[in-house]
Amino acid sequence: MDKYSIIYAIVRQIPAGRVSSYGRVALLAGLPGHARLVGYALHALRTSDPEDVPWWRVVNRHGFISNAYEPDMQRALLEAEGVEVGEDHCIDLARFLWQE
């Protein structure tokens, strides 16, 4: 299985209404220290079927939406699942972080 497939398998496990960080996904995928690779993998979904992998449930380690391409879409998808997103695009990780 290639690295992107492993990353996608981890992201698929994040339940609706919860988020994880790029770094935590990397760690769970056996790729510690490769948070940026997770970002690249999720960005690659823009050319495939994004519904297959819930990319919107991954935020940065501080709880901020760091998607430079579709932050409003990511916010809307998270809010539709009950995740509260602040005006500054920040999520309260104490409340919404996925505890795998």
Jmol script that loads the backbone (N, CA, C; Angstrom):
load data "model"
ATOM      1  N   MET A   1       0.853  -1.177   0.000  1.00  0.00           N
ATOM      2  CA  MET A   1       0.000   0.000   0.000  1.00  0.00           C
ATOM      3  C   MET A   1       0.902   1.244   0.000  1.00  0.00           C
ATOM      4  N   ASP A   2       0.598   2.201  -0.860  1.00  0.00           N
ATOM      5  CA  ASP A   2       1.420   3.418  -0.925  1.00  0.00           C
ATOM      6  C   ASP A   2       1.052   4.375   0.206  1.00  0.00           C
ATOM      7  N   LYS A   3       1.900   5.368   0.437  1.00  0.00           N
ATOM      8  CA  LYS A   3       1.719   6.295   1.563  1.00  0.00           C
ATOM      9  C   LYS A   3       0.381   7.028   1.514  1.00  0.00           C
ATOM     10  N   TYR A   4      -0.015   7.476   0.329  1.00  0.00           N
ATOM     11  CA  TYR A   4      -1.291   8.195   0.229  1.00  0.00           C
ATOM     12  C   TYR A   4      -2.457   7.288   0.610  1.00  0.00           C
ATOM     13  N   SER A   5      -2.426   6.043   0.183  1.00  0.00           N
ATOM     14  CA  SER A   5      -3.504   5.103   0.514  1.00  0.00           C
ATOM     15  C   SER A   5      -3.595   4.881   2.015  1.00  0.00           C
ATOM     16  N   ILE A   6      -2.447   4.813   2.680  1.00  0.00           N
ATOM     17  CA  ILE A   6      -2.429   4.642   4.135  1.00  0.00           C
ATOM     18  C   ILE A   6      -3.020   5.882   4.810  1.00  0.00           C
ATOM     19  N   ILE A   7      -2.627   7.053   4.342  1.00  0.00           N
ATOM     20  CA  ILE A   7      -3.157   8.306   4.882  1.00  0.00           C
ATOM     21  C   ILE A   7      -4.667   8.362   4.706  1.00  0.00           C
ATOM     22  N   TYR A   8      -5.142   8.020   3.517  1.00  0.00           N
ATOM     23  CA  TYR A   8      -6.584   8.051   3.262  1.00  0.00           C
ATOM     24  C   TYR A   8      -7.325   7.069   4.173  1.00  0.00           C
ATOM     25  N   ALA A   9      -6.739   5.903   4.425  1.00  0.00           N
ATOM     26  CA  ALA A   9      -7.371   4.920   5.302  1.00  0.00           C
ATOM     27  C   ALA A   9      -7.530   5.478   6.712  1.00  0.00           C
ATOM     28  N   ILE A  10      -6.547   6.227   7.192  1.00  0.00           N
ATOM     29  CA  ILE A  10      -6.632   6.841   8.517  1.00  0.00           C
ATOM     30  C   ILE A  10      -7.704   7.926   8.527  1.00  0.00           C
ATOM     31  N   VAL A  11      -7.695   8.789   7.521  1.00  0.00           N
ATOM     32  CA  VAL A  11      -8.666   9.894   7.471  1.00  0.00           C
ATOM     33  C   VAL A  11     -10.092   9.353   7.396  1.00  0.00           C
ATOM     34  N   ARG A  12     -10.292   8.239   6.716  1.00  0.00           N
ATOM     35  CA  ARG A  12     -11.636   7.645   6.643  1.00  0.00           C
ATOM     36  C   ARG A  12     -12.146   7.215   8.018  1.00  0.00           C
ATOM     37  N   GLN A  13     -11.261   6.997   8.968  1.00  0.00           N
ATOM     38  CA  GLN A  13     -11.655   6.558  10.314  1.00  0.00           C
ATOM     39  C   GLN A  13     -12.127   7.704  11.203  1.00  0.00           C
ATOM     40  N   ILE A  14     -11.824   8.941  10.822  1.00  0.00           N
ATOM     41  CA  ILE A  14     -12.236  10.086  11.638  1.00  0.00           C
ATOM     42  C   ILE A  14     -13.761  10.206  11.542  1.00  0.00           C
ATOM     43  N   PRO A  15     -14.458  10.084  12.658  1.00  0.00           N
ATOM     44  CA  PRO A  15     -15.925  10.125  12.593  1.00  0.00           C
ATOM     45  C   PRO A  15     -16.470  11.534  12.345  1.00  0.00           C
ATOM     46  N   ALA A  16     -17.667  11.569  11.819  1.00  0.00           N
ATOM     47  CA  ALA A  16     -18.350  12.853  11.629  1.00  0.00           C
ATOM     48  C   ALA A  16     -18.452  13.555  12.969  1.00  0.00           C
ATOM     49  N   GLY A  17     -18.241  14.874  12.939  1.00  0.00           N
ATOM     50  CA  GLY A  17     -18.324  15.658  14.159  1.00  0.00           C
ATOM     51  C   GLY A  17     -17.021  15.713  14.934  1.00  0.00           C
ATOM     52  N   ARG A  18     -15.964  15.152  14.384  1.00  0.00           N
ATOM     53  CA  ARG A  18     -14.646  15.151  15.014  1.00  0.00           C
ATOM     54  C   ARG A  18     -13.606  15.596  13.996  1.00  0.00           C
ATOM     55  N   VAL A  19     -12.460  16.058  14.503  1.00  0.00           N
ATOM     56  CA  VAL A  19     -11.347  16.452  13.639  1.00  0.00           C
ATOM     57  C   VAL A  19     -10.063  15.823  14.158  1.00  0.00           C
ATOM     58  N   SER A  20      -9.064  15.804  13.309  1.00  0.00           N
ATOM     59  CA  SER A  20      -7.727  15.389  13.691  1.00  0.00           C
ATOM     60  C   SER A  20      -6.755  16.363  13.044  1.00  0.00           C
ATOM     61  N   SER A  21      -5.505  16.291  13.464  1.00  0.00           N
ATOM     62  CA  SER A  21      -4.498  17.175  12.880  1.00  0.00           C
ATOM     63  C   SER A  21      -3.692  16.431  11.816  1.00  0.00           C
ATOM     64  N   TYR A  22      -3.056  17.193  10.963  1.00  0.00           N
ATOM     65  CA  TYR A  22      -2.198  16.609   9.939  1.00  0.00           C
ATOM     66  C   TYR A  22      -1.127  15.731  10.588  1.00  0.00           C
ATOM     67  N   GLY A  23      -0.526  16.233  11.644  1.00  0.00           N
ATOM     68  CA  GLY A  23       0.532  15.499  12.325  1.00  0.00           C
ATOM     69  C   GLY A  23       0.056  14.216  12.961  1.00  0.00           C
ATOM     70  N   ARG A  24      -1.133  14.242  13.548  1.00  0.00           N
ATOM     71  CA  ARG A  24      -1.691  13.036  14.179  1.00  0.00           C
ATOM     72  C   ARG A  24      -2.028  11.993  13.125  1.00  0.00           C
ATOM     73  N   VAL A  25      -2.555  12.421  11.994  1.00  0.00           N
ATOM     74  CA  VAL A  25      -2.832  11.483  10.901  1.00  0.00           C
ATOM     75  C   VAL A  25      -1.520  10.854  10.434  1.00  0.00           C
ATOM     76  N   ALA A  26      -0.482  11.672  10.290  1.00  0.00           N
ATOM     77  CA  ALA A  26       0.823  11.148   9.873  1.00  0.00           C
ATOM     78  C   ALA A  26       1.336  10.114  10.869  1.00  0.00           C
ATOM     79  N   LEU A  27       1.231  10.410  12.141  1.00  0.00           N
ATOM     80  CA  LEU A  27       1.689   9.491  13.177  1.00  0.00           C
ATOM     81  C   LEU A  27       0.932   8.166  13.108  1.00  0.00           C
ATOM     82  N   LEU A  28      -0.392   8.238  12.996  1.00  0.00           N
ATOM     83  CA  LEU A  28      -1.212   7.033  12.917  1.00  0.00           C
ATOM     84  C   LEU A  28      -0.945   6.232  11.641  1.00  0.00           C
ATOM     85  N   ALA A  29      -0.493   6.917  10.606  1.00  0.00           N
ATOM     86  CA  ALA A  29      -0.173   6.257   9.332  1.00  0.00           C
ATOM     87  C   ALA A  29       1.239   5.668   9.350  1.00  0.00           C
ATOM     88  N   GLY A  30       1.936   5.824  10.477  1.00  0.00           N
ATOM     89  CA  GLY A  30       3.300   5.316  10.556  1.00  0.00           C
ATOM     90  C   GLY A  30       4.303   6.224   9.880  1.00  0.00           C
ATOM     91  N   LEU A  31       3.938   7.503   9.765  1.00  0.00           N
ATOM     92  CA  LEU A  31       4.786   8.489   9.089  1.00  0.00           C
ATOM     93  C   LEU A  31       5.035   9.686  10.011  1.00  0.00           C
ATOM     94  N   PRO A  32       5.556   9.437  11.218  1.00  0.00           N
ATOM     95  CA  PRO A  32       5.759  10.560  12.147  1.00  0.00           C
ATOM     96  C   PRO A  32       6.652  11.634  11.546  1.00  0.00           C
ATOM     97  N   GLY A  33       6.291  12.882  11.810  1.00  0.00           N
ATOM     98  CA  GLY A  33       7.071  13.997  11.285  1.00  0.00           C
ATOM     99  C   GLY A  33       6.757  14.354   9.846  1.00  0.00           C
ATOM    100  N   HIS A  34       5.718  13.746   9.277  1.00  0.00           N
ATOM    101  CA  HIS A  34       5.372  14.000   7.877  1.00  0.00           C
ATOM    102  C   HIS A  34       3.978  14.606   7.723  1.00  0.00           C
ATOM    103  N   ALA A  35       3.672  15.568   8.578  1.00  0.00           N
ATOM    104  CA  ALA A  35       2.374  16.239   8.498  1.00  0.00           C
ATOM    105  C   ALA A  35       2.171  16.883   7.136  1.00  0.00           C
ATOM    106  N   ARG A  36       3.226  17.428   6.597  1.00  0.00           N
ATOM    107  CA  ARG A  36       3.115  18.084   5.290  1.00  0.00           C
ATOM    108  C   ARG A  36       2.717  17.089   4.197  1.00  0.00           C
ATOM    109  N   LEU A  37       3.202  15.849   4.303  1.00  0.00           N
ATOM    110  CA  LEU A  37       2.829  14.815   3.340  1.00  0.00           C
ATOM    111  C   LEU A  37       1.330  14.547   3.404  1.00  0.00           C
ATOM    112  N   VAL A  38       0.771  14.585   4.609  1.00  0.00           N
ATOM    113  CA  VAL A  38      -0.683  14.425   4.760  1.00  0.00           C
ATOM    114  C   VAL A  38      -1.397  15.546   4.020  1.00  0.00           C
ATOM    115  N   GLY A  39      -0.895  16.762   4.153  1.00  0.00           N
ATOM    116  CA  GLY A  39      -1.472  17.893   3.427  1.00  0.00           C
ATOM    117  C   GLY A  39      -1.408  17.695   1.928  1.00  0.00           C
ATOM    118  N   TYR A  40      -0.278  17.210   1.434  1.00  0.00           N
ATOM    119  CA  TYR A  40      -0.140  16.957  -0.009  1.00  0.00           C
ATOM    120  C   TYR A  40      -1.133  15.883  -0.455  1.00  0.00           C
ATOM    121  N   ALA A  41      -1.261  14.830   0.362  1.00  0.00           N
ATOM    122  CA  ALA A  41      -2.177  13.739   0.014  1.00  0.00           C
ATOM    123  C   ALA A  41      -3.620  14.237  -0.047  1.00  0.00           C
ATOM    124  N   LEU A  42      -4.004  15.058   0.919  1.00  0.00           N
ATOM    125  CA  LEU A  42      -5.379  15.570   0.929  1.00  0.00           C
ATOM    126  C   LEU A  42      -5.606  16.566  -0.202  1.00  0.00           C
ATOM    127  N   HIS A  43      -4.584  17.337  -0.514  1.00  0.00           N
ATOM    128  CA  HIS A  43      -4.696  18.268  -1.643  1.00  0.00           C
ATOM    129  C   HIS A  43      -4.887  17.502  -2.955  1.00  0.00           C
ATOM    130  N   ALA A  44      -4.259  16.345  -3.072  1.00  0.00           N
ATOM    131  CA  ALA A  44      -4.385  15.535  -4.293  1.00  0.00           C
ATOM    132  C   ALA A  44      -5.824  15.075  -4.515  1.00  0.00           C
ATOM    133  N   LEU A  45      -6.629  15.072  -3.471  1.00  0.00           N
ATOM    134  CA  LEU A  45      -8.030  14.662  -3.611  1.00  0.00           C
ATOM    135  C   LEU A  45      -8.844  15.631  -4.451  1.00  0.00           C
ATOM    136  N   ARG A  46      -8.328  16.838  -4.651  1.00  0.00           N
ATOM    137  CA  ARG A  46      -9.060  17.825  -5.441  1.00  0.00           C
ATOM    138  C   ARG A  46      -9.316  17.339  -6.863  1.00  0.00           C
ATOM    139  N   THR A  47      -8.533  16.358  -7.314  1.00  0.00           N
ATOM    140  CA  THR A  47      -8.699  15.844  -8.677  1.00  0.00           C
ATOM    141  C   THR A  47      -9.371  14.476  -8.684  1.00  0.00           C
ATOM    142  N   SER A  48      -9.827  14.005  -7.513  1.00  0.00           N
ATOM    143  CA  SER A  48     -10.494  12.702  -7.454  1.00  0.00           C
ATOM    144  C   SER A  48     -11.848  12.853  -6.764  1.00  0.00           C
ATOM    145  N   ASP A  49     -12.316  11.798  -6.133  1.00  0.00           N
ATOM    146  CA  ASP A  49     -13.618  11.808  -5.473  1.00  0.00           C
ATOM    147  C   ASP A  49     -13.458  12.202  -4.010  1.00  0.00           C
ATOM    148  N   PRO A  50     -13.685  13.473  -3.663  1.00  0.00           N
ATOM    149  CA  PRO A  50     -13.458  13.905  -2.285  1.00  0.00           C
ATOM    150  C   PRO A  50     -14.440  13.315  -1.281  1.00  0.00           C
ATOM    151  N   GLU A  51     -15.558  12.810  -1.726  1.00  0.00           N
ATOM    152  CA  GLU A  51     -16.532  12.240  -0.798  1.00  0.00           C
ATOM    153  C   GLU A  51     -16.037  10.914  -0.225  1.00  0.00           C
ATOM    154  N   ASP A  52     -15.128  10.267  -0.895  1.00  0.00           N
ATOM    155  CA  ASP A  52     -14.586   8.994  -0.441  1.00  0.00           C
ATOM    156  C   ASP A  52     -13.706   9.169   0.795  1.00  0.00           C
ATOM    157  N   VAL A  53     -13.041  10.312   0.907  1.00  0.00           N
ATOM    158  CA  VAL A  53     -12.143  10.598   2.024  1.00  0.00           C
ATOM    159  C   VAL A  53     -12.579  11.931   2.642  1.00  0.00           C
ATOM    160  N   PRO A  54     -12.968  11.940   3.902  1.00  0.00           N
ATOM    161  CA  PRO A  54     -13.449  13.190   4.521  1.00  0.00           C
ATOM    162  C   PRO A  54     -12.306  14.144   4.872  1.00  0.00           C
ATOM    163  N   TRP A  55     -11.686  14.708   3.869  1.00  0.00           N
ATOM    164  CA  TRP A  55     -10.526  15.589   4.004  1.00  0.00           C
ATOM    165  C   TRP A  55     -10.804  16.778   4.909  1.00  0.00           C
ATOM    166  N   TRP A  56     -12.056  17.219   4.962  1.00  0.00           N
ATOM    167  CA  TRP A  56     -12.417  18.415   5.731  1.00  0.00           C
ATOM    168  C   TRP A  56     -12.269  18.204   7.239  1.00  0.00           C
ATOM    169  N   ARG A  57     -12.099  16.975   7.685  1.00  0.00           N
ATOM    170  CA  ARG A  57     -11.960  16.696   9.114  1.00  0.00           C
ATOM    171  C   ARG A  57     -10.514  16.811   9.607  1.00  0.00           C
ATOM    172  N   VAL A  58      -9.615  17.260   8.750  1.00  0.00           N
ATOM    173  CA  VAL A  58      -8.209  17.407   9.130  1.00  0.00           C
ATOM    174  C   VAL A  58      -7.858  18.893   9.163  1.00  0.00           C
ATOM    175  N   VAL A  59      -7.340  19.323  10.315  1.00  0.00           N
ATOM    176  CA  VAL A  59      -6.977  20.725  10.531  1.00  0.00           C
ATOM    177  C   VAL A  59      -5.546  20.780  11.066  1.00  0.00           C
ATOM    178  N   ASN A  60      -5.028  21.973  11.248  1.00  0.00           N
ATOM    179  CA  ASN A  60      -3.658  22.039  11.759  1.00  0.00           C
ATOM    180  C   ASN A  60      -3.615  21.765  13.265  1.00  0.00           C
ATOM    181  N   ARG A  61      -2.433  21.673  13.808  1.00  0.00           N
ATOM    182  CA  ARG A  61      -2.263  21.248  15.203  1.00  0.00           C
ATOM    183  C   ARG A  61      -2.846  22.228  16.221  1.00  0.00           C
ATOM    184  N   HIS A  62      -3.149  23.425  15.792  1.00  0.00           N
ATOM    185  CA  HIS A  62      -3.753  24.410  16.680  1.00  0.00           C
ATOM    186  C   HIS A  62      -5.274  24.477  16.518  1.00  0.00           C
ATOM    187  N   GLY A  63      -5.811  23.652  15.631  1.00  0.00           N
ATOM    188  CA  GLY A  63      -7.251  23.628  15.407  1.00  0.00           C
ATOM    189  C   GLY A  63      -7.737  24.567  14.321  1.00  0.00           C
ATOM    190  N   PHE A  64      -6.806  25.179  13.597  1.00  0.00           N
ATOM    191  CA  PHE A  64      -7.183  26.116  12.541  1.00  0.00           C
ATOM    192  C   PHE A  64      -7.365  25.402  11.205  1.00  0.00           C
ATOM    193  N   ILE A  65      -8.329  25.878  10.441  1.00  0.00           N
ATOM    194  CA  ILE A  65      -8.473  25.441   9.058  1.00  0.00           C
ATOM    195  C   ILE A  65      -7.328  26.088   8.300  1.00  0.00           C
ATOM    196  N   SER A  66      -6.465  25.270   7.721  1.00  0.00           N
ATOM    197  CA  SER A  66      -5.326  25.835   6.997  1.00  0.00           C
ATOM    198  C   SER A  66      -5.415  25.542   5.503  1.00  0.00           C
ATOM    199  N   ASN A  67      -6.608  25.196   5.060  1.00  0.00           N
ATOM    200  CA  ASN A  67      -6.865  24.932   3.651  1.00  0.00           C
ATOM    201  C   ASN A  67      -6.926  26.270   2.914  1.00  0.00           C
ATOM    202  N   ALA A  68      -5.908  26.544   2.129  1.00  0.00           N
ATOM    203  CA  ALA A  68      -5.846  27.819   1.417  1.00  0.00           C
ATOM    204  C   ALA A  68      -6.760  27.856   0.198  1.00  0.00           C
ATOM    205  N   TYR A  69      -7.236  26.702  -0.255  1.00  0.00           N
ATOM    206  CA  TYR A  69      -8.012  26.636  -1.492  1.00  0.00           C
ATOM    207  C   TYR A  69      -9.516  26.730  -1.257  1.00  0.00           C
ATOM    208  N   GLU A  70     -10.007  26.036  -0.227  1.00  0.00           N
ATOM    209  CA  GLU A  70     -11.445  25.989  -0.001  1.00  0.00           C
ATOM    210  C   GLU A  70     -11.795  26.082   1.483  1.00  0.00           C
ATOM    211  N   PRO A  71     -11.310  27.129   2.179  1.00  0.00           N
ATOM    212  CA  PRO A  71     -11.585  27.210   3.622  1.00  0.00           C
ATOM    213  C   PRO A  71     -13.073  27.355   3.941  1.00  0.00           C
ATOM    214  N   ASP A  72     -13.811  28.053   3.106  1.00  0.00           N
ATOM    215  CA  ASP A  72     -15.243  28.229   3.371  1.00  0.00           C
ATOM    216  C   ASP A  72     -15.998  26.919   3.175  1.00  0.00           C
ATOM    217  N   MET A  73     -15.584  26.126   2.184  1.00  0.00           N
ATOM    218  CA  MET A  73     -16.209  24.823   1.972  1.00  0.00           C
ATOM    219  C   MET A  73     -15.894  23.896   3.149  1.00  0.00           C
ATOM    220  N   GLN A  74     -14.646  23.909   3.594  1.00  0.00           N
ATOM    221  CA  GLN A  74     -14.257  23.076   4.722  1.00  0.00           C
ATOM    222  C   GLN A  74     -15.048  23.476   5.968  1.00  0.00           C
ATOM    223  N   ARG A  75     -15.171  24.745   6.185  1.00  0.00           N
ATOM    224  CA  ARG A  75     -15.943  25.247   7.335  1.00  0.00           C
ATOM    225  C   ARG A  75     -17.393  24.765   7.256  1.00  0.00           C
ATOM    226  N   ALA A  76     -18.002  24.908   6.089  1.00  0.00           N
ATOM    227  CA  ALA A  76     -19.400  24.506   5.914  1.00  0.00           C
ATOM    228  C   ALA A  76     -19.579  23.003   6.142  1.00  0.00           C
ATOM    229  N   LEU A  77     -18.660  22.205   5.646  1.00  0.00           N
ATOM    230  CA  LEU A  77     -18.753  20.750   5.828  1.00  0.00           C
ATOM    231  C   LEU A  77     -18.607  20.378   7.297  1.00  0.00           C
ATOM    232  N   LEU A  78     -17.690  21.020   7.996  1.00  0.00           N
ATOM    233  CA  LEU A  78     -17.517  20.759   9.426  1.00  0.00           C
ATOM    234  C   LEU A  78     -18.749  21.189  10.215  1.00  0.00           C
ATOM    235  N   GLU A  79     -19.251  22.368   9.927  1.00  0.00           N
ATOM    236  CA  GLU A  79     -20.429  22.858  10.644  1.00  0.00           C
ATOM    237  C   GLU A  79     -21.649  21.980  10.385  1.00  0.00           C
ATOM    238  N   ALA A  80     -21.755  21.434   9.186  1.00  0.00           N
ATOM    239  CA  ALA A  80     -22.865  20.533   8.869  1.00  0.00           C
ATOM    240  C   ALA A  80     -22.810  19.262   9.716  1.00  0.00           C
ATOM    241  N   GLU A  81     -21.624  18.924  10.201  1.00  0.00           N
ATOM    242  CA  GLU A  81     -21.450  17.744  11.053  1.00  0.00           C
ATOM    243  C   GLU A  81     -21.507  18.098  12.542  1.00  0.00           C
ATOM    244  N   GLY A  82     -21.772  19.370  12.844  1.00  0.00           N
ATOM    245  CA  GLY A  82     -21.902  19.790  14.225  1.00  0.00           C
ATOM    246  C   GLY A  82     -20.630  20.327  14.857  1.00  0.00           C
ATOM    247  N   VAL A  83     -19.569  20.469  14.081  1.00  0.00           N
ATOM    248  CA  VAL A  83     -18.323  21.037  14.606  1.00  0.00           C
ATOM    249  C   VAL A  83     -18.457  22.555  14.589  1.00  0.00           C
ATOM    250  N   GLU A  84     -18.232  23.180  15.730  1.00  0.00           N
ATOM    251  CA  GLU A  84     -18.299  24.633  15.814  1.00  0.00           C
ATOM    252  C   GLU A  84     -16.972  25.230  15.365  1.00  0.00           C
ATOM    253  N   VAL A  85     -17.046  26.148  14.418  1.00  0.00           N
ATOM    254  CA  VAL A  85     -15.863  26.802  13.874  1.00  0.00           C
ATOM    255  C   VAL A  85     -15.971  28.291  14.183  1.00  0.00           C
ATOM    256  N   GLY A  86     -14.956  28.825  14.857  1.00  0.00           N
ATOM    257  CA  GLY A  86     -14.959  30.231  15.226  1.00  0.00           C
ATOM    258  C   GLY A  86     -14.784  31.150  14.035  1.00  0.00           C
ATOM    259  N   GLU A  87     -15.000  32.433  14.284  1.00  0.00           N
ATOM    260  CA  GLU A  87     -14.840  33.441  13.227  1.00  0.00           C
ATOM    261  C   GLU A  87     -13.440  33.409  12.615  1.00  0.00           C
ATOM    262  N   ASP A  88     -12.462  33.009  13.415  1.00  0.00           N
ATOM    263  CA  ASP A  88     -11.074  32.958  12.947  1.00  0.00           C
ATOM    264  C   ASP A  88     -10.725  31.613  12.307  1.00  0.00           C
ATOM    265  N   HIS A  89     -11.750  30.817  11.978  1.00  0.00           N
ATOM    266  CA  HIS A  89     -11.584  29.484  11.394  1.00  0.00           C
ATOM    267  C   HIS A  89     -10.899  28.512  12.344  1.00  0.00           C
ATOM    268  N   CYS A  90     -11.118  28.695  13.631  1.00  0.00           N
ATOM    269  CA  CYS A  90     -10.495  27.839  14.639  1.00  0.00           C
ATOM    270  C   CYS A  90     -11.532  26.929  15.283  1.00  0.00           C
ATOM    271  N   ILE A  91     -11.095  25.700  15.584  1.00  0.00           N
ATOM    272  CA  ILE A  91     -11.944  24.691  16.211  1.00  0.00           C
ATOM    273  C   ILE A  91     -11.390  24.386  17.598  1.00  0.00           C
ATOM    274  N   ASP A  92     -12.251  24.241  18.563  1.00  0.00           N
ATOM    275  CA  ASP A  92     -11.853  23.902  19.923  1.00  0.00           C
ATOM    276  C   ASP A  92     -11.470  22.417  19.962  1.00  0.00           C
ATOM    277  N   LEU A  93     -10.177  22.154  19.958  1.00  0.00           N
ATOM    278  CA  LEU A  93      -9.704  20.770  19.932  1.00  0.00           C
ATOM    279  C   LEU A  93     -10.057  20.020  21.212  1.00  0.00           C
ATOM    280  N   ALA A  94     -10.169  20.720  22.317  1.00  0.00           N
ATOM    281  CA  ALA A  94     -10.552  20.060  23.565  1.00  0.00           C
ATOM    282  C   ALA A  94     -11.942  19.439  23.439  1.00  0.00           C
ATOM    283  N   ARG A  95     -12.741  19.980  22.569  1.00  0.00           N
ATOM    284  CA  ARG A  95     -14.117  19.512  22.378  1.00  0.00           C
ATOM    285  C   ARG A  95     -14.288  18.583  21.185  1.00  0.00           C
ATOM    286  N   PHE A  96     -13.571  18.850  20.092  1.00  0.00           N
ATOM    287  CA  PHE A  96     -13.852  18.161  18.845  1.00  0.00           C
ATOM    288  C   PHE A  96     -12.741  17.236  18.331  1.00  0.00           C
ATOM    289  N   LEU A  97     -11.632  17.136  19.068  1.00  0.00           N
ATOM    290  CA  LEU A  97     -10.535  16.284  18.612  1.00  0.00           C
ATOM    291  C   LEU A  97     -10.931  14.819  18.688  1.00  0.00           C
ATOM    292  N   TRP A  98     -10.649  14.089  17.625  1.00  0.00           N
ATOM    293  CA  TRP A  98     -10.912  12.649  17.562  1.00  0.00           C
ATOM    294  C   TRP A  98      -9.930  11.939  18.473  1.00  0.00           C
ATOM    295  N   GLN A  99     -10.447  11.172  19.387  1.00  0.00           N
ATOM    296  CA  GLN A  99      -9.636  10.341  20.276  1.00  0.00           C
ATOM    297  C   GLN A  99      -9.716   8.909  19.792  1.00  0.00           C
ATOM    298  N   GLU A 100      -8.842   8.574  18.876  1.00  0.00           N
ATOM    299  CA  GLU A 100      -8.874   7.252  18.252  1.00  0.00           C
ATOM    300  C   GLU A 100      -8.648   6.134  19.216  1.00  0.00           C
TER     301      GLU A 100
END
end "model"
wireframe off; spacefill off
backbone 0.3
color backbone group
